[in-house]
């Protein structure tokens, strides 16, 4: 004889009048005053940029003060004797300039492609009836 699977547990029968109970509806939300969106202006962006700039300047100054010992640097035949902080800052600035140059070249390339696409596309014909 094969074993029969267990039967599902018994549940309470529904009410005899045929109506099913549903949870009570949540109360409507209280009327709230309209929220004002925060304005983002050029001045607010400038202020945020200045605050971030001052914070970065403080971090850079701490970095320079803590790394004052001198190091010898040789690059492509040039030999320099600089503090470690100055050498690292120069390397970071050189890297940033290289990335800015690459980004500028890509933006210029995309603008030229967009300009070519605009000049090749003919003007849209006027819809009939106008």
C-alpha positions in Angstrom: 0.0 0.0 0.0 1.2 3.5 -0.9 1.4 6.1 1.7 -1.1 8.9 1.3 0.1 12.5 1.7 -1.1 14.3 4.8 -4.3 16.2 4.4 -4.2 20.1 4.7 -5.1 21.5 8.1 -8.7 22.4 8.7 -9.6 26.1 8.6 -12.6 27.8 10.2 -15.7 27.8 8.0 -16.8 31.1 6.5 -19.7 32.9 8.2 -23.1 31.3 7.4 -24.6 34.5 5.9 -22.3 34.4 2.9 -20.5 37.7 3.8 -16.8 37.7 4.2 -15.0 40.0 6.6 -12.4 42.4 5.3 -10.0 44.4 7.4 -11.3 47.9 8.2 -10.2 50.6 5.7 -7.4 52.8 7.0 -8.5 56.4 7.8 -7.9 59.0 5.1 -4.6 60.8 5.5 -4.7 64.2 7.2 -4.5 67.1 4.9 -0.9 68.3 4.8 0.2 71.7 3.5 1.9 71.4 0.1 5.7 70.8 0.4 7.9 73.5 -1.1 10.6 72.1 -3.2 14.1 73.2 -2.4 15.4 75.7 -4.9 18.7 75.0 -6.4 20.2 78.2 -7.8 23.6 79.1 -9.0 24.4 80.9 -5.8 23.5 77.9 -3.7 25.7 75.7 -6.0 28.5 78.2 -5.6 28.1 78.2 -1.8 28.2 74.4 -1.7 31.3 74.4 -3.9 33.1 76.9 -1.7 32.3 74.9 1.4 33.6 71.7 -0.2 36.7 73.6 -1.5 37.5 74.9 2.0 37.1 71.4 3.4 39.5 69.9 0.7 42.0 72.7 1.3 42.1 71.9 5.0 42.7 68.2 4.3 45.4 69.1 1.8 47.1 71.4 4.4 47.1 68.7 7.0 48.6 66.3 4.4 51.4 68.7 3.6 52.2 69.4 7.2 52.4 65.7 8.0 54.6 64.8 5.0 57.4 67.3 5.1 60.4 64.9 4.7 62.3 65.3 1.4 62.5 62.6 -1.3 64.6 62.3 -4.4 62.6 62.0 -7.7 64.1 61.0 -11.0 61.8 61.2 -14.1 63.0 61.1 -17.7 66.5 62.2 -16.8 65.3 65.0 -14.5 66.4 64.7 -10.8 64.5 66.6 -8.2 64.7 66.9 -4.4 61.1 67.7 -3.1 59.1 67.1 -0.1 56.9 64.0 -0.3 53.7 66.0 -0.1 54.6 68.4 -2.9 55.7 65.5 -5.1 52.4 63.6 -4.6 50.4 66.8 -5.1 52.2 67.5 -8.4 51.5 63.9 -9.5 47.8 64.3 -8.6 47.5 67.6 -10.5 49.3 66.1 -13.5 46.8 63.2 -13.5 43.8 65.6 -13.2 45.1 67.6 -16.1 45.4 64.5 -18.3 41.9 63.4 -17.4 40.5 66.9 -18.1 42.3 66.8 -21.5 40.8 63.4 -22.4 37.3 64.6 -21.2 37.5 67.8 -23.2 38.6 65.8 -26.4 35.6 63.4 -26.0 33.1 66.3 -25.4 34.4 68.1 -28.5 34.1 64.8 -30.5 30.5 64.4 -29.4 29.6 68.0 -30.2 31.0 67.7 -33.7 29.1 64.4 -34.3 25.9 66.1 -33.1 26.5 69.1 -35.3 27.0 66.8 -38.4 23.8 64.9 -37.6 21.8 68.1 -37.4 23.1 69.4 -40.7 22.4 66.1 -42.6 18.8 65.8 -41.4 16.4 67.5 -43.8 13.7 69.8 -42.4 10.5 68.0 -41.4 7.7 68.5 -44.0 4.7 70.5 -42.9 1.7 68.3 -42.0 -1.0 68.2 -44.7 -3.8 70.7 -44.2 -1.6 73.6 -43.0 
